Amino acid sequence: MAATCEIRLSIGRYHLGDWQVEIMSFGNPASKPQLPILIGIGANLASAQWGGPRSTCEAALNALEQAGLTIVQQSNWYKSAPVPISSQPWFINGVIAVETSLEPAGLMALMASIETDFGRTREQKNAARTLDLDLIAYGETISGWDHGETAGLIIPHRRMHERGFVLLPLREIVPDWFHPALHLSLDEMIAALDVDQQTIRD
């Protein structure tokens, strides 16, 4: 059963505000997921405070740790062309595996708060950005896949299996990871990528 509730959270210096979220059944919160919690990090605009995209992404790692997350694995940084293709600057991307006591909705709220602190704005879909934090997967949790793009909480990330800038760094840190909703391995998803995508190690 799903229920709608209002949550208000404060973690470290990040006040997460009032969020209307759909809370799904995630099982026993005390049990540790067998698959890792995965966060994608990206940027393609310089930040006035932190400098270029790579420096900004590295500063975001510190912000996540200061907010109480434990980073247990981190990929190398990659450069990737914008998806969909555009004249925007290339992105810097990476993936981390983390440990946290936050449930998915709270974690996504925290990441949105950090994005805002780093100057992220959302006037236009697929716009260039100073920081992009995505919840790629939360253990074996599957949420929102039956509701399409209108779902408030979609886990694993709806398009992660189509993105080389997610799959290639992800393969570095958890090569045996499989998609809990699609039942595909990383190698299978990488083999199915659009040949026009461009992703290279930085």
N, C-alpha and C positions, 0 to 999 in steps of 0.2 A: 504494500500500500504506500502511496505517496501522500505527503501532507505539506501544506504551505505554512511556513512560520516566519517570524521576523527574528533576526539574530542581531546582536550588537556585541562586537568584540573589540578588545584592545590588546595588542601584543607588542611588547617592547614600546617603542615610540610610535608605532603605527596604530592609529585609531581606525577601525574598519567600518564604522558607521552602521546605519540601519540597512539591512539587506533583506529583500523578499526573495526567498529561495525555495526551490522544491527539494525537500529532503527525502531521499530514497532510502530503502533498506540496505545498509552496507554490512550487515552482519554484526558480530560482536566487536565493538570498537577497541576492546582490549587485545584482540588477537592480531598478531603481526602478519601483514599480507605476505604471501609467498612470492609474489612478483613485486618489484620495487615501485616506489613512488617516483615518477619521472617528470622533470620540468625542462621545457625548452626555453632557451634564452637567445634573443636576437636583437639587432639594432642596425639601422643603416643611415642614421643621422648623428652628427656630432652633438654633444651635450656641452652647454656653456660651463657646467661645473666639473664634468669628468673628462672632457676631451672627445676623442674619436670613438667610433662604435665599439672597438675592442676594449678600450679603457672603460667605457660605460658598462659593458657587459661584465667586466671584472669587478667594477664597483657594485654592480647588482648582486654578485655573489656575496660580497661582504654584507650588503643590506639584508639578504635572506638569512645569513647566519646571525646577524645582530637581532633579527626578529625571532630567533629561536629555532630555526631549522638546522639540522646537521647534514652537511654535504658528505656523503659517503663515497661517491664516485663522480668524476668529472671528465668529460671528453676533451679532446683537442678542439680548438676553434676552427671553424670552416668559413669560407667565403661562398656566397651563393647569389645567383641572379634572382631578381624579384619574381615571385609567382603570385598572380599571373604576370607574364612578361610585360615590362614597362620601361620607361626611361629613368626610373629611380636608380639611385646608387645601389651597388651590391650590398648585401647584408653580411654581417658577422653572426655566426650561429654556433651554438653548442648545446649539449644536453647534460644534465646532472641527475643523479639519483640521490634522494634525500630521505631522512627520517624526521617525522614530526608527529605530534599528538593531534594535530588539527585534522578534522574531517574534510572531505573534498570542498564543500562550500566555503568553509572558513579559510582554507588554503587559497582558494581562488580569490577570495576577498582580500586577503593579505597581499597577494601578488598584484592585484589591481591597484591597491594603495601604494605599493612601491613604484609601479609604473607611473602613477600620477606624480609622485615625488621626483621622479626622473624626467618629468616634462612631457610625458605621453599625452597626446590629445587624440580625440576620436571623432573629428568632424566628418571624415570621409572613409569609407571602407577601403581596405588595402592601401591606405596612405603610408608614406614614409614615416618612420617613427624613431624616437630616441631610445626606446626600450620596449621590447615585447617579451612578456613572460607567459608561457602557455603550460597548463597542466596537461601533459602528454598522456599520462596513465597514473592510476592510483591502485597499485596492487592488481588484483583480479577484478576490481570493481567494473561493472558495466552499467551505465546510466544514460538515458535519453536517446538511445539508438532506435527506439520504437516511435519516437516523436519527431524525428527529422530535425531540421535546422531551427525549429521553433522551441525546442526543448531548452530549458534554462540551464541545465547542467548536463553536458555530454562528455562521457568518459568511456573509453579513451577518446582523445581528441578526434573530432569527426574526420579530419583530413590528414592526420599524421601518416597514414599508410601511403599517401600520395606525394610525400615531401622528402626529397633526398636530403635536404638540410636537417631533417629530423632523423631519418633512418641511418644515415652514414655515421654521424657521431654516436647515435644510440648503439650501433653495432660494436663500437669500440669498448663500451663499458659493460654491456650485457648482451653478448653475442648470441646467447641462447633464448633471448626474450621472444615471446610469441604474443600475437594480438588476441586478447581474450574474447573479443566479440567476433572477429573474422576468422579466428583459428588459423592464422598464417604466421610463418616464421619470418624473421627479418630478411633472410636471403630470398624468400619468395616475394616479399614486398619490394625489395630493392630490384629484383629482376623485372618486376612489372612497372617500374617507374617510366614516366614519359622521357623519351630519349632527348628531348629538348631542354630538360632541366640541367642546370650547370651548378655543380657543387664541388669545391676543391678545398684541400687543407690549406689553412692560412700559414 
